């Protein structure tokens, strides 16, 4: 990504509403009755927990079910071996499969038809890659900081000084819990109508005191909602209607790199 793409920001409210309707319709037809999402209906979110080391997600959600689509399978390989030498190849494979989804095409068509972007489809795909995989540093004043990207922060997470940074995705949560590396300590809040919860958990010895995760939604659905929130603007609450219920997304730009996302998550 040597040549950076300038990405128009500030989607007007009517267009934001149209995108919200798109995601709501997609959820109704492809997510709400999916076996994975339905399987979460039996989760016990209420306090107090009967045991200290609670496995939040049901045993019926097997890895074969959770990571069953070709896109899911590539995501699983990425989040389990992010530091491996084949990362670049895996990322390209992930993006190729993501760009072939109907939802990605619909998002682009709406933005292009409403003059929210003048980028051709190939350039739009490069812009998407730049937003999610553009490298940045959390601390511009320190050369010792390793480079990271929005995708790594949101979908892989990291640990620094016994604190968890990022890790806002349920599939990563699922994998770490299955490996007995993640322990849920508290559910702060649970959305009354969606599998959306704010919680406190530990990843190995690192603590995440407050993190919000939307469980059971497909990766292409979530990453495109986050991307659209990024296009609306940084540091703002962006509301989407999902299954007739309001959900709020917030994202922040990387201060060290223009048109690059630092983090995105559901706020609840």
C-alpha positions, 0 to 999 in steps of 0.5 A: 500500500505504497500509494495512499488513497484519499477517502471521502468522509462524512456520510449525510444522514439520509445515506447513513439511514439507507445503509442502516436499512441495508444492514437491518435487512441483511440481519433479518434474512441471513443472521437472525435465524442462522444456527450460530446466532440461534445457538446463543439464545441459551446463553446465561448472561445473568449474575452471579455466575455459578463458577469462577471460570465460566465458559460463556459460549455453549458447547454446541457451538463447535469450531466446525459450526462457528468457522464453517464458511470459506471466509470464516476459515480464513479468518480463523487462520489469521487470528490464530497465527497473526505473527506467522510469515504467511500473514500477508497471503492470508490477508489477501485471501481474506479480502478476496473472499470478503470482496466477493460477498453480496453485502460488500457489493451492495455497500459499494453500489449504494455509496457510488450511486449516492455520490459518496464515493467516486472510486472505482470498485478496484480502488474502493477495495484498495481503500478498504484494505488501507483503512483496515490494514494500514500500519500505524503506531500507538505512540508516535514519540516512541520508536520501540512501539511495534506497528499495528493496524486496525484489523489487528487491534479489533480482530486479534487484540494485544496485551500491554502492561497486563491490559488487553488492547482491542479484541472486540470480535466474538470469534476471537473471543470464542477461540481464546475461550476454547483454548482456555486462555480467556476467562470471563469475570463479569457481564456488565450489561446485556442488550435486551434484544441482541446478543450484544454484551459489555463484559470484563474478562482476562486473556492469560494474565491481561485484563480487559476491564470493559469491552463490548462484543456483538456475539454471533454475527458474521465477520463480513457483516461486522467489518462492513458496519465498522467500515461504514461508521468510519466513513461517517466520521471519527469519534462519533456515535453512529447508530444502526438499526439491527432487527428493529433495535438500535445499536451504536458503533464508534470508531477512531482514526489512527492519529499517525496515519491519514485514512486509517482506522485505529479501532472500532467497536459497538458501544453499550 
